[in-house]
Amino acid sequence: MSEILTPKQAQWLDHIQAAQASGLSFKDYAKQHKLDLKALYNWKSTFVGKGIISPPTPNKKSFVKVKMPSSAVATTQAASSKAVTVTLPSGVMLELPELTPETLRLLCSV
């Protein structure tokens, strides 16, 4: 770090690094140390912007596991076709050309 920090900046940097290392949420860390949560986030943003600390790494998971009761999903299948439409409570519709055991296994394992 080539930039010299003021005592106030150094104090906030210490808190940010301690909060990240603590395993606590910033909210819990701020409460435990009687700090203003908004100020903690503002200082973190300032230090990231200046390159003093690294930005948070994004969550590498691209899918979220969703479990719903079977009654929450409606499926339809035309008698003359293997195509299946799955309608979720949110209105999202999944249209599958056919529902094979492998496709069903993949859908249920997500």
C-alpha positions as CSV (number, residue, x, y, z in Angstrom):
1,M,0.0,0.0,0.0
2,S,1.7,3.2,-1.2
3,E,-0.8,5.6,0.3
4,I,-0.2,6.9,3.8
5,L,-3.4,6.7,5.8
6,T,-4.5,9.2,8.4
7,P,-5.1,7.8,11.9
8,K,-8.9,7.8,11.3
9,Q,-8.5,6.0,8.0
10,A,-6.2,3.4,9.6
11,Q,-8.7,2.9,12.4
12,W,-11.5,2.2,9.9
13,L,-9.3,-0.1,7.8
14,D,-8.5,-2.1,10.9
15,H,-12.2,-2.5,11.7
16,I,-13.0,-3.5,8.1
17,Q,-10.2,-6.1,8.1
18,A,-11.2,-7.4,11.5
19,A,-14.9,-7.6,10.4
20,Q,-14.0,-9.6,7.4
21,A,-11.7,-11.9,9.4
22,S,-14.3,-12.4,12.2
23,G,-16.8,-14.4,10.2
24,L,-19.5,-12.1,11.5
25,S,-21.7,-10.1,9.2
26,F,-20.8,-6.4,9.0
27,K,-24.1,-5.7,10.8
28,D,-23.2,-8.0,13.7
29,Y,-19.6,-6.7,13.8
30,A,-20.8,-3.1,13.9
31,K,-23.2,-3.8,16.6
32,Q,-20.6,-5.7,18.7
33,H,-18.1,-2.8,18.4
34,K,-20.7,0.0,18.6
35,L,-20.0,1.3,15.1
36,D,-22.2,3.0,12.6
37,L,-23.0,0.3,10.0
38,K,-23.4,2.8,7.2
39,A,-20.0,4.3,8.0
40,L,-18.4,0.9,8.0
41,Y,-19.8,0.1,4.5
42,N,-18.9,3.6,3.3
43,W,-15.3,3.2,4.4
44,K,-15.1,-0.2,2.9
45,S,-16.3,1.2,-0.4
46,T,-13.8,4.0,-0.2
47,F,-10.9,1.6,0.4
48,V,-12.0,-0.7,-2.4
49,G,-12.2,2.4,-4.7
50,K,-8.7,3.4,-3.8
51,G,-7.4,-0.1,-4.3
52,I,-6.4,-0.4,-0.6
53,I,-8.5,-3.5,-0.2
54,S,-9.7,-6.0,-2.8
55,P,-13.4,-5.9,-3.9
56,P,-15.5,-8.8,-2.6
57,T,-15.3,-11.9,-4.8
58,P,-18.7,-12.7,-6.4
59,N,-20.4,-15.9,-5.4
60,K,-19.2,-18.6,-7.8
61,K,-22.5,-20.5,-7.8
62,S,-24.6,-19.7,-10.8
63,F,-27.6,-21.7,-9.7
64,V,-29.7,-21.7,-6.6
65,K,-31.2,-24.9,-5.3
66,V,-35.0,-24.6,-5.0
67,K,-37.2,-27.0,-3.2
68,M,-40.9,-26.8,-3.6
69,P,-43.7,-29.2,-2.5
70,S,-45.0,-31.2,-5.4
71,S,-48.4,-29.5,-5.0
72,A,-46.7,-26.2,-6.0
73,V,-45.9,-27.4,-9.5
74,A,-48.4,-28.1,-12.2
75,T,-47.5,-30.3,-15.2
76,T,-49.3,-31.0,-18.4
77,Q,-48.6,-33.5,-21.1
78,A,-50.5,-33.8,-24.4
79,A,-51.6,-37.4,-25.1
80,S,-50.2,-37.3,-28.6
81,S,-46.9,-35.8,-27.6
82,K,-44.0,-36.4,-25.2
83,A,-43.7,-32.7,-24.6
84,V,-44.2,-31.5,-21.0
85,T,-44.8,-28.0,-19.6
86,V,-44.0,-27.3,-16.0
87,T,-45.6,-24.2,-14.6
88,L,-44.2,-22.8,-11.4
89,P,-46.2,-20.7,-8.9
90,S,-44.4,-17.6,-10.1
91,G,-45.8,-18.1,-13.6
92,V,-42.5,-19.3,-15.1
93,M,-43.1,-22.1,-17.6
94,L,-40.6,-24.7,-18.5
95,E,-41.4,-26.4,-21.8
96,L,-39.5,-29.7,-22.4
97,P,-39.7,-31.6,-25.7
98,E,-40.0,-34.8,-23.6
99,L,-39.6,-35.8,-20.0
100,T,-37.1,-38.6,-19.8
101,P,-36.0,-40.2,-16.6
102,E,-32.6,-38.6,-17.1
103,T,-34.1,-35.1,-17.6
104,L,-36.3,-35.6,-14.5
105,R,-33.2,-36.7,-12.5
106,L,-31.3,-33.6,-13.6
107,L,-34.2,-31.3,-12.8
108,C,-34.6,-32.8,-9.3
109,S,-30.9,-32.7,-8.5
110,V,-30.5,-28.9,-9.0
